Amino acid sequence: YRVHAVLPFLRARGHEVEVLAPVGHRFASPAVRRGLRPFDVARDLWRVSQADVVVAYRKTYPAGFSERLARRARHLVFELDDAIWLPAPGEAQGAAVEAAYRRKFDEIVAASQRVLAGNRTLAAEIPGNRAEIVPTAVDLARFAPSSRAGERPGFEIAWVGTAGNLAEWERLAPAFRRLVERRKDVRFKVVSDMTPKGDQPAAIKELVKGIANHDRDQVLLGVTGSGKTFTMA
């Protein structure tokens, strides 16, 4: 969103802009995306020399590749609006994993000529006061706020995030469960880059029915990478 929001502005001023999404971004399975990562890195190394300015948005590279990217690019900018020096909640955790994430983050920062950060907290992670703060904005011409007061009783809680962060719902579930027990007029909405497919819609329907019936235990079966956490969220 942060990238696409500024494309009309840049193109209206005569800039030619191309967005290169990760090669495996259409695949839900993390294992598939990791397997396609070498093709992603190879493509970036090939394409960077064709642009006047390259913006690596919220993206790090394997050891040594950030420096190679900088040598091939005329101008390299690193942009972040999230704490990508830490593993995502749905990934493996631990000191060794965090150290690897930090190392790749430090390498892309060092290789870049300019760093853009979404807020002061993120900018503080960039040494030498090299970060420019560019807050993430909402285009009100496209997303006009509207009042929904009085439309229906109760209130709605919305969660917005990528599929990789859906594991956070498992930690929040006890708090939400207590809230629903106290307030029957609470509604939840999940806005994510994944949509239910295959057997997931039927599983969601059955799980919701069980919650409505106050079932204390439910079991959702599925192979690794099938979207069980997303279905539960």
Salt bridges, closest charged atoms under 4 A:
GLU18 OE1 - ARG47 NH2 2.60
ASP40 OD2 - ARG37 NE 3.65
ASP40 OD1 - ARG43 NH2 2.87
ASP40 OD2 - LYS59 NZ 3.05
ASP44 OD1 - ARG43 NH2 2.99
ASP44 OD2 - LYS59 NZ 2.57
ASP52 OD1 - ARG74 NH1 2.54
GLU67 OE2 - ARG71 NH1 3.38
GLU79 OE2 - ARG2 NE 2.60
ASP81 OD1 - ARG58 NH1 3.20
ASP106 OD1 - ARG102 NE 3.25
GLU125 OE1 - ARG102 NH1 2.83
GLU132 OE2 - ARG114 NH1 3.38
GLU151 OE1 - ARG148 NE 3.74
GLU156 OE1 - ARG148 NH1 3.56
GLU156 OE2 - ARG152 NH2 3.20
GLU156 OE1 - LYS189 NZ 3.58
GLU168 OE2 - ARG171 NH1 2.77
ASP185 OD2 - ARG183 NH2 3.01
GLU206 OE2 - LYS209 NZ 3.61
